[in-house]
Amino acid sequence: MYEIIRKNQRKSWIIFFFMGLLLISLGGALGHFVYPDDVNYQGAITGIFIAIIIWAVQTFVAFLGGDKIILNMSNARKINADDDKELYNIVEELSIASGLPMPQVYLIQTPAMNAFATGTNPKKSIVAITSGLREQLSRNELQAVMAHEMSHVYNRDVRFMTFASIMLCTIVIISEILLRSLVLGGGSTKTNSSNKSNSKSGGGGGGGGRGQIIMLVVVIALAILAPILARLYYFSLSRKREYLADATAVSFTRDPESLANALEKISGDVNVFDPGKMAAAMCISKPKLKKDKENLSSTHPPISKRIDILRAMSAGTDYETYRKVYASIIGKNDLPDNKKSA
């Protein structure tokens, strides 16, 4: 499994790199728009620096206390063996099976049926389940659900998706600032004065004006498209990691049918559960509206496809069996293999 995790992280960091390029481009565009006459590009460099600072501060806050924010938003309550012996024992068993430190266990009082993992460090990980889901599951189904959540910790999904979600949030913030600056005319005065100066001096003002128009079009396009592309990157990462969490959970429990049964129960839930954007990708099913359709803007793949894969695993419960069944049902062979790279 470690080879799978390594390959998945490598692919994920490539996408994260492209998200970083979008952030840097937006920061540079913002700085250049505010200071269009800066021939040394100090405005663009300042904009890039500000964008990185915003991302770094948000990342620091998230890593310092992001899990507490999520738990407080969800009204989650920490439990021990005396509160729910069965649930606590299941998490202990999975901790031994996975080789992970024992996570903290939380219960959320809501009729909605969901569960999530949080905590950017496996040594300080947290798994939470709603009372609505806890009450509806058999022991084997409960074990399967908690195995899925602990798989997110095992695969280092929580840490990476925290990085990615903050990157996405920063891109959206910078894009909003840039679009508002465009609407309010930030930089337009300097641009106009530059054009007038060029016109008076006979220095090719027309060419400069055309250059400014082209730059303006590029900036507008970047401000609009960057958040869209970043969201598509983020959602794609999240959906792939859900399939991997299912596969890892089955390798822990050797029981794909129980996870399929649990997902089937969850798919029939009509209650809304919103743990916040940072935890949404780590939930066992898509929070809020549960339209089970293939959607590029969804953090989760359709539950029906996940169930189909799990119930087709008659040949075994190992990762390679899951990967082969996934390829036959989804029609793509894009999950990492377990072979060592040269």
Backbone torsions as a table, in degrees:
resi	resn	phi	psi	omega
1	MET	NA	-28.3	-178.3
2	TYR	-64.3	-34.3	177.7
3	GLU	-66.5	-38.3	177.9
4	ILE	-63.8	-46.0	179.3
5	ILE	-60.2	-44.0	-178.4
6	ARG	-62.1	-45.5	-179.6
7	LYS	-66.6	-39.5	179.3
8	ASN	-65.2	-41.1	178.7
9	GLN	-65.0	-38.1	179.7
10	ARG	-62.5	-45.7	177.9
11	LYS	-63.3	-40.6	-178.4
12	SER	-65.6	-39.6	-179.8
13	TRP	-68.5	-27.8	175.0
14	ILE	-64.1	-45.5	177.7
15	ILE	-65.2	-40.1	178.1
16	PHE	-61.2	-36.5	177.4
17	PHE	-61.3	-43.2	178.9
18	PHE	-66.5	-36.1	174.7
19	MET	-63.3	-38.3	177.1
20	GLY	-63.6	-38.9	176.7
21	LEU	-62.3	-39.5	177.0
22	LEU	-62.0	-42.7	179.8
23	LEU	-63.3	-46.6	-180.0
24	ILE	-63.4	-40.8	178.9
25	SER	-62.9	-41.9	178.7
26	LEU	-64.8	-44.8	178.7
27	GLY	-60.6	-43.9	178.1
28	GLY	-64.0	-40.4	179.0
29	ALA	-64.4	-40.8	179.0
30	LEU	-62.9	-46.9	180.0
31	GLY	-63.4	-40.7	179.7
32	HIS	-68.6	-34.6	-179.9
33	PHE	-68.9	-39.8	179.5
34	VAL	-70.0	-35.1	179.8
35	TYR	-124.5	72.5	-174.6
36	PRO	-69.8	-20.2	-176.0
37	ASP	-93.9	4.8	-177.1
38	ASP	-79.2	101.3	-176.1
39	VAL	-72.7	-19.3	179.9
40	ASN	-90.6	4.0	178.1
41	TYR	59.7	25.8	177.6
42	GLN	-66.6	-31.9	177.6
43	GLY	-63.6	-45.4	179.2
44	ALA	-63.8	-42.2	179.4
45	ILE	-63.9	-40.7	177.6
46	THR	-63.1	-41.9	178.4
47	GLY	-61.5	-42.6	177.5
48	ILE	-62.6	-43.8	-179.9
49	PHE	-61.3	-43.6	179.7
50	ILE	-63.7	-42.4	179.1
51	ALA	-60.4	-43.8	179.8
52	ILE	-66.3	-38.8	178.7
53	ILE	-62.8	-44.3	179.0
54	ILE	-59.3	-45.3	179.1
55	TRP	-63.6	-42.8	-177.7
56	ALA	-64.4	-42.1	179.6
57	VAL	-64.4	-45.2	178.9
58	GLN	-63.2	-39.0	178.0
59	THR	-64.3	-43.1	179.2
60	PHE	-60.7	-45.5	179.6
61	VAL	-63.1	-42.8	-179.1
62	ALA	-63.8	-42.4	-178.8
63	PHE	-74.9	-26.3	-179.9
64	LEU	-76.7	-41.0	-176.7
65	GLY	-153.8	23.7	-178.7
66	GLY	-62.2	-38.3	-179.7
67	ASP	-65.2	-36.6	178.0
68	LYS	-65.8	-38.7	178.0
69	ILE	-61.9	-45.4	-179.8
70	ILE	-62.6	-45.2	-178.7
71	LEU	-65.7	-39.0	177.8
72	ASN	-66.8	-40.2	177.3
73	MET	-62.1	-33.2	-177.2
74	SER	-89.6	-4.3	-175.0
75	ASN	55.4	42.1	-178.5
76	ALA	-80.1	147.1	-179.4
77	ARG	-121.4	128.3	179.4
78	LYS	-70.3	137.0	-180.0
79	ILE	-124.6	161.1	174.4
80	ASN	-128.7	-170.6	-175.8
81	ALA	-62.6	-30.5	179.9
82	ASP	-70.8	-28.6	-178.6
83	ASP	-78.5	-42.3	-178.9
84	ASP	-152.6	88.9	-173.7
85	LYS	-61.8	-42.3	-177.6
86	GLU	-62.7	-50.0	-179.7
87	LEU	-61.2	-45.7	-177.9
88	TYR	-63.7	-41.8	179.2
89	ASN	-64.6	-38.4	178.3
90	ILE	-61.5	-45.2	179.3
91	VAL	-64.5	-38.0	176.3
92	GLU	-61.8	-44.3	179.1
93	GLU	-61.2	-43.0	180.0
94	LEU	-68.6	-32.7	176.6
95	SER	-61.8	-41.5	178.1
96	ILE	-68.4	-44.8	-177.8
97	ALA	-63.4	-36.3	-176.8
98	SER	-89.5	-18.0	-175.7
99	GLY	79.6	12.7	179.6
100	LEU	-89.3	152.5	171.1
101	PRO	-62.0	151.6	179.7
102	MET	-62.7	119.1	178.8
103	PRO	-78.7	162.3	170.8
104	GLN	-74.3	146.2	-177.1
105	VAL	-115.3	131.0	-179.0
106	TYR	-125.7	147.8	176.2
107	LEU	-119.0	134.4	-178.9
108	ILE	-112.8	120.9	-178.2
109	GLN	-79.9	97.1	176.6
110	THR	-160.9	145.0	178.0
111	PRO	-70.9	-14.7	178.9
112	ALA	-62.6	150.3	-176.5
113	MET	-108.4	104.0	180.0
114	ASN	-163.3	172.8	177.4
115	ALA	-157.1	154.6	177.7
116	PHE	-152.4	165.6	175.9
117	ALA	-120.0	149.1	175.6
118	THR	-149.7	177.1	-175.3
119	GLY	100.6	117.3	-173.5
120	THR	-81.8	-7.4	179.8
121	ASN	-123.1	126.8	179.5
122	PRO	-53.9	-28.0	179.5
123	LYS	-74.1	-16.5	179.8
124	LYS	-127.1	35.2	-176.3
125	SER	-78.2	159.4	-178.0
126	ILE	-136.8	135.4	171.1
127	VAL	-120.2	137.6	-177.5
128	ALA	-133.0	145.5	178.8
129	ILE	-137.5	144.9	178.4
130	THR	-79.5	151.4	178.3
131	SER	-64.0	-32.0	178.6
132	GLY	-61.7	-40.7	178.2
133	LEU	-76.6	-40.2	-179.6
134	ARG	-56.5	-40.4	-175.8
135	GLU	-74.5	-20.8	-173.8
136	GLN	-95.2	-9.5	-172.1
137	LEU	-102.4	144.7	169.7
138	SER	-74.9	173.0	-179.2
139	ARG	-60.8	-44.8	-179.4
140	ASN	-64.5	-38.6	178.4
141	GLU	-67.9	-40.0	178.0
142	LEU	-63.3	-41.6	177.4
143	GLN	-61.3	-41.1	-179.9
144	ALA	-64.3	-42.4	-180.0
145	VAL	-65.1	-46.2	-179.7
146	MET	-67.9	-31.2	175.4
147	ALA	-64.7	-39.0	177.3
148	HIS	-61.3	-45.5	-178.7
149	GLU	-67.1	-41.1	178.6
150	MET	-69.2	-23.0	175.5
151	SER	-65.9	-33.6	176.3
152	HIS	-62.9	-37.9	177.0
153	VAL	-69.5	-45.7	-178.5
154	TYR	-60.2	-41.8	-178.8
155	ASN	-82.5	1.9	-179.0
156	ARG	63.7	28.2	179.5
157	ASP	-68.2	-39.3	-174.5
158	VAL	-60.4	-48.4	-178.8
159	ARG	-63.1	-47.3	-176.6
160	PHE	-67.1	-43.9	-178.2
161	MET	-68.6	-25.3	173.1
162	THR	-65.9	-47.6	175.3
163	PHE	-55.0	-49.0	-174.7
164	ALA	-67.2	-40.4	-178.6
165	SER	-66.9	-35.8	178.0
166	ILE	-71.0	-38.1	175.2
167	MET	-60.0	-45.3	178.1
168	LEU	-60.8	-45.7	179.8
169	CYS	-60.1	-42.0	-179.9
170	THR	-65.9	-40.9	177.4
171	ILE	-60.2	-42.5	178.9
172	VAL	-64.0	-42.7	-180.0
173	ILE	-62.1	-49.8	-179.4
174	ILE	-62.7	-39.1	178.3
175	SER	-62.4	-42.3	178.4
176	GLU	-62.9	-43.8	178.7
177	ILE	-60.8	-43.9	-178.9
178	LEU	-64.6	-44.4	-179.9
179	LEU	-65.5	-39.9	177.8
180	ARG	-65.6	-37.6	177.0
181	SER	-63.3	-39.0	177.6
182	LEU	-63.7	-43.4	-178.6
183	VAL	-66.9	-42.2	-177.7
184	LEU	-80.6	-8.7	175.8
185	GLY	86.4	21.5	177.2
186	GLY	-58.1	128.1	179.2
187	GLY	88.9	-13.3	-176.1
188	SER	-70.3	-33.8	-179.7
189	THR	-63.6	-44.3	-180.0
190	LYS	-66.8	-36.6	179.6
191	THR	-65.1	-44.2	179.9
192	ASN	-64.0	-42.3	-179.2
193	SER	-65.7	-35.2	177.9
194	SER	-64.3	-42.9	-179.5
195	ASN	-65.0	-40.4	179.8
196	LYS	-64.6	-41.4	-179.8
197	SER	-62.8	-42.9	178.9
198	ASN	-64.2	-37.0	-177.8
199	SER	-67.3	-42.2	-177.6
200	LYS	-68.0	-37.8	-176.7
201	SER	-82.2	-5.7	-179.8
202	GLY	71.0	21.2	-174.6
203	GLY	-91.3	39.0	175.2
204	GLY	76.0	44.3	-178.6
205	GLY	-58.6	-34.3	-178.7
206	GLY	-61.5	-42.8	179.5
207	GLY	-64.2	-40.3	178.6
208	GLY	-63.5	-39.2	179.2
209	GLY	-63.8	-42.2	178.1
210	ARG	-63.6	-39.0	178.9
211	GLY	-62.1	-40.4	179.4
212	GLN	-66.6	-37.7	179.3
213	ILE	-65.4	-43.8	178.6
214	ILE	-61.4	-44.0	179.2
215	MET	-62.8	-38.8	179.3
216	LEU	-63.1	-42.8	178.5
217	VAL	-62.4	-42.9	179.5
218	VAL	-62.5	-43.2	-179.4
219	VAL	-63.8	-44.6	179.2
220	ILE	-62.0	-45.4	179.6
221	ALA	-61.3	-42.2	179.9
222	LEU	-65.4	-42.8	-179.4
223	ALA	-63.2	-33.1	-179.5
224	ILE	-83.1	-44.1	-172.2
225	LEU	-81.8	-31.3	-175.9
226	ALA	-57.6	-48.0	178.4
227	PRO	-63.7	-34.9	179.6
228	ILE	-65.6	-48.1	179.5
229	LEU	-63.6	-41.1	179.9
230	ALA	-62.7	-40.8	177.8
231	ARG	-63.6	-42.9	179.8
232	LEU	-62.2	-42.4	176.4
233	TYR	-59.8	-47.8	-175.8
234	TYR	-63.6	-47.6	-178.3
235	PHE	-65.3	-36.4	177.3
236	SER	-62.3	-44.1	176.8
237	LEU	-59.2	-46.3	-176.7
238	SER	-63.3	-44.6	-178.6
239	ARG	-62.9	-42.2	-179.6
240	LYS	-63.5	-39.0	-178.3
241	ARG	-70.3	-23.6	174.4
242	GLU	-67.8	-43.5	176.6
243	TYR	-61.3	-42.9	-179.9
244	LEU	-65.4	-36.2	177.5
245	ALA	-66.3	-38.4	175.0
246	ASP	-61.0	-46.9	-178.8
247	ALA	-62.2	-43.0	-179.9
248	THR	-67.0	-40.1	178.7
249	ALA	-59.9	-43.0	179.6
250	VAL	-65.5	-35.7	178.1
251	SER	-66.9	-26.0	176.6
252	PHE	-78.7	-45.0	-171.8
253	THR	-95.1	-22.6	-173.6
254	ARG	58.4	32.7	-174.7
255	ASP	-142.2	75.3	-179.6
256	PRO	-65.5	-29.8	-177.3
257	GLU	-64.2	-39.4	-179.7
258	SER	-66.8	-37.5	176.6
259	LEU	-67.6	-39.6	177.1
260	ALA	-62.2	-42.4	178.9
261	ASN	-63.7	-41.6	179.0
262	ALA	-64.1	-43.8	178.4
263	LEU	-63.1	-35.7	178.4
264	GLU	-63.7	-41.9	177.5
265	LYS	-65.5	-42.5	-179.7
266	ILE	-63.3	-36.6	-177.7
267	SER	-65.0	-22.2	179.5
268	GLY	-90.0	1.1	-178.3
269	ASP	-75.4	135.0	-179.5
270	VAL	-107.7	-3.3	-178.6
271	ASN	-81.4	150.3	-178.0
272	VAL	-97.5	133.4	176.8
273	PHE	-132.2	123.8	-178.2
274	ASP	-126.0	98.5	-179.7
275	PRO	-85.0	0.7	-175.3
276	GLY	101.2	157.5	-173.4
277	LYS	-62.8	-37.6	-175.9
278	MET	-67.0	-32.8	-178.0
279	ALA	-91.2	-14.8	-174.5
280	ALA	-56.7	-41.1	-178.2
281	ALA	-68.8	-19.8	-178.3
282	MET	-96.5	0.4	177.2
283	CYS	-72.7	155.1	179.9
284	ILE	-72.8	-25.8	173.4
285	SER	-138.7	162.3	-176.6
286	LYS	-61.0	121.8	176.9
287	PRO	-65.8	170.1	179.5
288	LYS	63.1	-131.3	-175.5
289	LEU	-69.3	135.5	-174.3
290	LYS	-112.7	49.4	174.9
291	LYS	-70.3	117.0	-172.7
292	ASP	-86.5	70.7	-179.1
293	LYS	-129.4	155.4	174.3
294	GLU	-67.4	120.8	-172.4
295	ASN	-144.0	124.0	-179.7
296	LEU	-66.5	-20.9	-178.7
297	SER	-101.4	23.9	179.9
298	SER	-109.1	143.0	176.7
299	THR	-77.8	-16.0	-175.8
300	HIS	-126.4	145.8	173.0
301	PRO	-74.1	164.8	179.0
302	PRO	-58.2	132.8	178.9
303	ILE	-59.6	-36.1	-178.1
304	SER	-59.1	-39.4	178.9
305	LYS	-70.3	-37.7	177.7
306	ARG	-63.2	-40.7	178.2
307	ILE	-65.4	-43.3	179.9
308	ASP	-58.5	-42.8	179.7
309	ILE	-63.4	-47.5	-177.5
310	LEU	-62.2	-39.2	-177.0
311	ARG	-80.4	-8.8	177.7
312	ALA	-96.8	5.6	-176.7
313	MET	-86.8	55.3	-179.5
314	SER	-76.7	-21.8	-176.3
315	ALA	-81.0	-12.0	-179.1
316	GLY	160.7	175.5	-178.2
317	THR	-118.9	12.0	180.0
318	ASP	-82.7	170.7	-176.1
319	TYR	-63.4	-42.0	-177.6
320	GLU	-63.3	-35.1	175.9
321	THR	-64.2	-45.5	178.0
322	TYR	-58.8	-44.4	-177.3
323	ARG	-61.3	-41.6	179.5
324	LYS	-67.6	-42.2	179.0
325	VAL	-66.2	-41.2	176.9
326	TYR	-55.9	-47.3	-178.5
327	ALA	-62.3	-38.3	-178.0
328	SER	-73.3	-33.0	-177.7
329	ILE	-87.5	-44.0	-178.0
330	ILE	-79.7	-28.0	-179.2
331	GLY	86.5	11.3	178.0
332	LYS	-134.8	147.8	178.9
333	ASN	-114.6	57.7	-172.0
334	ASP	-107.1	9.1	171.8
335	LEU	-81.8	143.0	-178.6
336	PRO	-64.2	144.0	176.9
337	ASP	-87.1	175.9	-175.3
338	ASN	-101.2	14.0	-178.7
339	LYS	-86.8	142.2	179.4
340	LYS	-71.2	135.7	178.0
341	SER	-73.3	149.2	-179.9
342	ALA	-70.7	NA	NA
